[in-house]
């Protein structure tokens, strides 16, 4: 793939720049976009599209760049009017002087994103933080209007959506639109310092990487009469319905899968997966309780990724790397920059040989500081292509676990599968793309009787 080199204040990060399979995209995007940088008055306006907790949090990270210049929340958009009102109240309390969103710029509906983006100028930022099902349409439209994009992960729920996003990201590359993808750990100086150590051979030859996100149970109960209502599914389906948010594993573990690819400096060629549910489950959703994935890279090295939700079990949220001489920790709980080199292969606090200078900021703030710096100084910044590739890897792992077999990279990038075939026509009267049975159970992945590629 072709991706702009990412900019760093102190040249501290390394980013993937790999070639990949060509895929067909559906987006038709306009050309002749003006240079995309901060306007003459130096205020960067934000349109928050998707007024949930992640969107509100991203606004907070954007506001933490105000030492670089003025930032203003200018528009809000969501399909749920209550969400728009809730975000306005919350963000107005937190950032009163930096919120200018009168009622006429509080947009509700499936076309609200267009109105919010249309209120911006080139150099401003469309914050695409809705559920992943609709992300490709929002990013396409912003890029076509010459508006910079922050897009939250996951980036799409299926291969067809990722194809559209890839085309939009390539168009952004041509038009100079800047895209920040919500894989914020790529901006951690501590993690980059460990990669420098790995590249210098301090751990020996890198042999394999392992990453786990093992936590508590989160089952979906019977939703009753609202089970098959479109708007209700958009609310309860974030981690429970694949068509809405890609499923809990992808939503949570995409960060660790991306970290494995960053460490390997490549994208995997295949994945062998296994998945299953706890005995006695009453979960009505589509996510499995256990995902085990073995990613293989073209040089034969492996990355092992696990996701599990269960009560009373061992919990872990971390990424580790093993060289021929020593092991290291690359990431810790809730994406903390818990970074160490150990004296040998034993992972213990009393066996630490080296730790970098602690990160001064959390990774979300680092990402926004770099993003805003690129906008203000008109530097190349396009993480869209890399974000899509990380999601291809995540969907490959999901499919491998759901199919309980080996899935190849080519299968994913050449698939045109989509969960909802009428995304561009969605409105309040549209039917829900997936239906629950009389007991409220949604169809769950069953090897041999399941399709997602």
C-alpha positions in Angstrom: 0.0 0.0 0.0 1.0 3.6 -0.4 0.7 5.7 2.7 2.0 9.1 3.6 4.9 9.0 6.1 3.6 10.0 9.5 5.0 13.1 11.1 6.6 13.2 14.6 7.9 16.1 16.6 11.1 14.2 17.5 10.9 11.5 14.7 10.1 8.9 17.3 7.7 6.6 15.6 7.9 4.0 12.8 4.9 3.2 10.7 4.1 0.3 8.3 4.3 1.1 4.6 3.5 -2.2 3.1 2.1 -3.2 -0.3 -1.1 -5.2 -0.2 -3.7 -6.8 -2.4 -5.7 -4.4 -4.6 -9.3 -4.2 -3.8 -12.3 -2.7 -5.5 -14.0 0.3 -3.8 -17.5 1.6 -4.2 -16.9 5.3 -3.3 -17.2 8.0 -5.9 -15.3 11.0 -4.5 -14.9 14.4 -6.0 -11.6 15.9 -6.9 -10.1 19.4 -7.0 -10.1 19.8 -3.2 -8.4 22.9 -1.9 -5.4 22.5 0.4 -6.5 21.1 3.7 -5.1 22.9 6.6 -6.2 25.2 9.4 -8.1 28.3 8.3 -6.8 31.9 8.4 -8.3 32.6 11.8 -6.4 29.6 13.2 -9.4 28.0 14.8 -10.0 24.3 14.0 -13.7 23.5 14.1 -14.9 20.0 15.1 -18.1 18.2 14.0 -18.9 15.3 16.3 -20.7 12.6 14.4 -21.7 10.0 16.8 -22.6 11.4 20.2 -21.7 8.6 22.5 -19.0 8.2 25.2 -16.2 7.5 22.7 -17.1 10.6 20.8 -17.2 12.8 23.9 -13.9 11.4 25.0 -12.3 12.2 21.6 -13.6 15.8 21.9 -11.7 15.9 25.2 -8.5 14.7 23.6 -8.9 17.3 20.8 -9.4 20.0 23.4 -6.1 19.0 25.1 -4.4 20.4 22.0 -5.4 23.9 22.7 -1.9 24.9 23.6 -1.2 24.5 19.9 -4.0 26.8 18.9 -7.8 27.3 19.3 -10.2 24.4 18.8 -13.9 24.7 18.8 -16.8 22.1 18.8 -19.0 23.5 16.1 -21.6 20.8 15.2 -23.2 17.6 16.6 -24.8 14.8 14.7 -26.4 11.5 15.6 -29.4 9.4 14.6 -30.7 9.7 18.2 -31.8 13.1 19.3 -31.3 12.3 23.0 -27.6 11.5 22.3 -27.1 14.9 20.6 -28.6 16.6 23.6 -26.6 14.6 26.1 -23.3 15.3 24.4 -24.2 19.0 24.2 -24.9 19.2 27.9 -21.8 17.2 28.9 -19.3 18.9 26.6 -20.7 22.4 27.3 -20.1 21.9 31.0 -16.6 20.6 30.4 -15.5 23.0 27.7 -17.9 25.9 27.8 -15.7 28.5 26.1 -14.9 26.1 23.3 -18.4 24.9 22.4 -20.4 26.8 19.9 -23.2 24.5 18.9 -26.6 26.3 18.7 -29.7 24.3 17.9 -29.4 24.9 14.2 -26.1 22.9 14.3 -27.4 20.0 16.3 -28.4 17.6 13.6 -30.5 14.4 14.0 -31.2 11.6 11.6 -29.4 9.3 9.1 -28.4 12.3 7.0 -27.3 14.4 10.0 -23.6 13.6 9.2 -23.9 15.4 5.8 -25.3 18.5 7.5 -22.6 18.5 10.1 -19.8 18.1 7.6 -21.3 20.7 5.3 -21.1 23.2 8.2 -17.3 22.9 8.3 -14.5 24.4 6.2 -11.4 22.8 4.7 -9.0 22.5 7.6 -11.7 21.5 10.1 -12.2 18.0 11.4 -15.2 15.6 11.0 -15.0 13.2 14.0 -16.5 10.0 12.8 -17.3 8.1 16.1 -20.5 6.3 15.4 -20.9 2.6 15.4 -18.7 1.0 12.8 -21.5 0.0 10.5 -21.9 3.4 8.9 -18.3 4.7 9.2 -17.4 4.2 5.4 -20.2 6.5 4.3 -19.2 9.3 6.7 -15.5 9.2 5.8 -16.3 9.1 2.1 -18.4 12.2 2.4 -15.9 14.2 4.5 -13.1 13.4 2.1 -15.2 14.4 -0.9 -15.8 17.8 0.8 -12.1 18.3 1.6 -12.7 17.9 5.4 -10.1 16.2 7.6 -11.2 13.1 9.4 -10.8 11.5 12.8 -12.3 8.0 12.5 -12.8 5.8 15.5 -12.1 2.1 15.4 -13.4 -0.4 14.3 -13.5 1.1 10.9 -16.1 -1.1 9.3 -17.9 -4.3 10.2 -17.3 -6.2 6.9 -14.9 -6.4 4.0 -17.2 -4.4 1.6 -17.1 -1.5 4.0 -13.4 -1.6 4.3 -13.1 -1.6 0.5 -15.0 1.7 0.5 -12.9 3.1 3.2 -9.7 2.1 1.4 -10.8 4.0 -1.7 -11.7 7.1 0.4 -8.2 6.9 2.2 -6.5 6.8 -1.2 -8.6 9.7 -2.4 -7.5 11.6 0.7 -3.9 10.9 -0.1 -4.5 12.5 -3.5 -6.4 15.5 -2.2 -4.3 16.2 0.9 -7.1 15.5 3.3 -5.7 14.3 6.7 -7.0 11.2 8.4 -6.4 10.0 11.9 -7.4 6.4 12.6 -8.3 5.5 16.2 -5.4 3.1 16.8 -3.8 5.6 19.2 -1.1 3.3 20.6 1.0 3.9 17.5 1.7 7.3 19.0 3.3 6.1 22.2 7.0 7.1 22.4 7.7 4.3 25.0 6.4 1.7 22.6 8.5 3.2 19.8 11.6 3.1 22.0 11.1 -0.7 22.5 10.8 -1.2 18.7 14.1 0.6 18.4 15.6 -1.8 20.8 14.1 -4.8 18.9 15.5 -3.5 15.6 18.9 -3.0 17.2 18.9 -6.7 18.2 18.8 -6.3 22.0 16.2 -9.1 22.3 17.8 -11.2 19.6 15.8 -12.3 16.6 12.1 -11.5 17.1 10.4 -14.9 17.1 6.8 -14.4 18.1 4.3 -12.0 19.6 1.4 -12.7 21.9 -1.5 -10.4 22.9 -4.5 -11.1 25.1 -7.5 -9.2 26.2 -9.2 -11.5 28.8 -12.0 -10.0 30.8 -15.3 -10.5 32.4 -18.6 -11.7 31.0 -20.9 -9.4 29.0 -24.0 -11.1 27.7 -26.9 -9.6 26.0 -30.3 -10.3 27.6 -33.6 -10.7 25.9 -34.6 -7.4 24.3 -38.2 -8.3 23.9 -40.3 -6.3 21.5 -37.4 -4.0 20.6 -35.2 -6.9 19.4 -35.9 -6.4 15.8 -36.3 -2.6 15.7 -33.5 -0.8 13.8 -32.9 2.1 16.2 -32.9 -0.2 19.2 -30.4 -2.5 17.5 -28.1 0.5 17.0 -28.2 1.1 20.7 -27.9 -2.4 22.2 -25.9 -3.9 19.3 -22.6 -2.1 19.6 -20.7 -5.2 20.9 -23.6 -7.7 20.5 -24.6 -7.6 16.8 -21.9 -8.0 14.1 -23.6 -5.7 11.6 -23.6 -2.8 14.1 -20.2 -2.8 15.7 -18.2 -5.7 14.3 -18.6 -7.7 17.5 -16.9 -7.4 20.9 -13.6 -9.1 19.9 -12.9 -6.9 17.0 -14.1 -3.8 18.9 -11.7 -4.5 21.7 -8.8 -6.5 20.3 -8.1 -4.6 17.1 -5.6 -2.5 19.1 -3.6 -5.6 20.1 -3.8 -7.1 16.6 -2.5 -3.8 15.2 0.3 -3.9 17.8 1.3 -7.4 16.7 1.5 -6.2 13.0 3.5 -3.1 14.1 6.0 -5.3 15.9 6.2 -7.7 12.9 6.5 -4.7 10.6 4.1 -6.5 8.2 0.5 -7.8 7.7 -0.4 -11.4 8.3 -1.0 -13.8 5.4 -3.3 -16.1 7.2 -4.9 -16.9 10.5 -6.0 -20.1 12.1 -8.8 -19.6 14.6 -11.0 -21.2 17.1 -14.0 -19.8 18.9 -16.8 -20.9 21.2 -19.2 -20.0 24.0 -19.4 -20.7 27.7 -21.4 -23.7 28.9 -24.9 -22.7 29.8 -24.8 -19.3 27.9 -28.0 -17.2 27.8 -26.4 -14.6 25.6 -28.7 -13.4 22.9 -26.0 -11.6 20.9 -23.7 -12.8 18.1 -20.3 -12.4 19.8 -18.5 -15.5 21.0 -17.1 -15.8 24.5 -13.7 -17.2 23.4 -11.5 -16.3 20.4 -8.1 -17.9 19.9 -6.2 -16.7 16.8 -2.8 -17.7 15.4 -1.6 -15.1 12.8 1.1 -16.2 10.4 3.3 -13.7 8.6 5.0 -14.3 5.3 8.3 -15.1 6.9 6.6 -17.8 9.0 6.7 -16.0 12.3 3.6 -16.1 14.5 1.4 -13.7 16.5 -0.9 -15.3 19.0 -4.0 -13.3 20.0 -6.7 -14.2 22.5 -10.0 -12.7 23.6 -12.2 -14.1 26.4 -15.1 -13.0 28.5 -15.9 -15.2 31.5 -16.7 -14.8 35.2 -14.2 -15.6 37.9 -11.3 -16.2 35.5 -7.8 -14.8 35.1 -7.8 -11.4 33.4 -5.1 -10.0 31.2 -4.8 -6.9 29.0 -1.3 -6.9 27.5 1.0 -7.5 24.5 4.3 -9.3 24.8 7.2 -9.9 22.4 9.7 -12.8 22.5 13.1 -12.6 20.9 15.7 -15.4 20.8 17.5 -13.8 23.8 14.9 -12.0 25.8 11.3 -11.1 26.1 9.6 -7.7 26.3 6.3 -6.2 27.3 4.9 -3.8 24.7 1.5 -2.7 26.1 -0.5 -2.9 29.3 -3.9 -2.6 30.9 -6.3 -0.1 29.2 -3.6 0.6 26.6 -1.1 1.9 29.2 2.5 2.2 27.9 3.7 -0.6 30.1 7.0 -1.2 28.3 9.9 -3.3 29.5 12.7 -5.6 28.4 13.2 -8.6 30.7 16.6 -10.3 31.5 15.4 -13.5 29.8 12.1 -15.1 28.8 10.5 -14.8 32.2 7.8 -12.1 32.5 8.2 -10.8 36.1 8.5 -7.4 37.7 11.6 -8.6 39.5 13.2 -9.6 36.2 13.0 -6.2 34.4 16.3 -5.2 32.7 15.2 -2.0 30.9 12.2 0.4 30.8 11.9 3.5 28.7 11.2 7.1 29.8 7.5 7.0 30.8 5.1 8.6 28.3 4.2 12.1 29.2 0.7 11.8 27.8 -1.8 9.1 27.3 -1.8 7.7 23.7 -5.1 9.4 22.8 -3.7 12.8 23.6 -0.5 12.0 21.7 -2.5 11.1 18.6 -4.5 14.3 18.7 -1.4 16.5 19.3 0.3 14.9 16.2 -2.9 15.2 14.1 -3.5 18.8 15.0 0.1 19.6 14.4 -0.1 18.2 10.9 -3.2 20.2 10.2 -1.8 23.4 11.4 1.5 23.0 9.6 0.0 21.3 6.5 2.1 18.2 6.9 1.2 14.8 5.4 -0.9 12.7 7.7 -3.0 9.9 6.4 -3.5 6.9 8.7 -6.6 5.7 6.7 -4.9 3.0 4.6 -3.0 1.6 7.6 -6.2 1.6 9.7 -8.1 -0.4 7.0 -5.3 -2.9 6.8 -5.4 -3.4 10.6 -9.1 -4.0 10.3 -8.6 -6.5 7.5 -6.4 -8.4 9.9 -9.0 -8.2 12.6 -11.8 -9.4 10.3 -9.5 -12.3 9.2 -9.1 -13.3 12.8 -12.8 -13.0 13.5 -13.7 -15.1 10.4 -11.1 -17.7 11.3 -12.6 -18.1 14.8 -16.2 -18.1 13.5 -15.4 -20.6 10.8 -13.0 -22.6 13.1 -10.4 -22.9 10.3 -7.6 -21.1 8.5 -8.6 -17.9 6.7 -6.2 -16.2 4.4 -5.5 -12.5 3.9 -6.6 -12.8 0.2 -9.9 -14.2 1.3 -10.7 -11.1 3.3 -9.4 -8.4 0.9 -11.1 -10.1 -2.1 -14.4 -10.6 -0.3 -17.4 -8.3 -1.1 -19.5 -9.6 1.8 -21.6 -7.1 3.7 -24.0 -7.6 6.5 -26.3 -4.7 5.4 -26.8 -4.3 1.7 -28.8 -1.0 1.9 -26.5 1.2 4.0 -26.8 4.1 1.6 -30.6 4.1 1.8 -31.0 3.6 5.6 -33.7 5.6 7.2 -36.0 5.4 10.3 -38.4 3.1 8.4 -35.7 0.6 7.2 -35.9 -3.0 8.5 -33.2 -4.3 10.8 -30.6 -6.3 8.9 -30.7 -9.2 11.4 -33.6 -10.7 13.1 -34.0 -12.4 16.5 -36.1 -15.5 17.0 -39.1 -15.7 19.4 -36.8 -16.2 22.4 -34.8 -13.1 21.5 -31.7 -15.1 20.2 -29.9 -13.6 17.3 -28.1 -16.0 14.8 -24.7 -16.8 16.3 -21.6 -18.0 14.3 -21.8 -21.7 13.7 -18.9 -23.3 11.8 -20.2 -24.9 8.6 -23.4 -22.8 8.6 -22.1 -19.2 8.7 -21.0 -16.6 6.2 -19.1 -13.4 6.8 -16.6 -13.5 3.9 
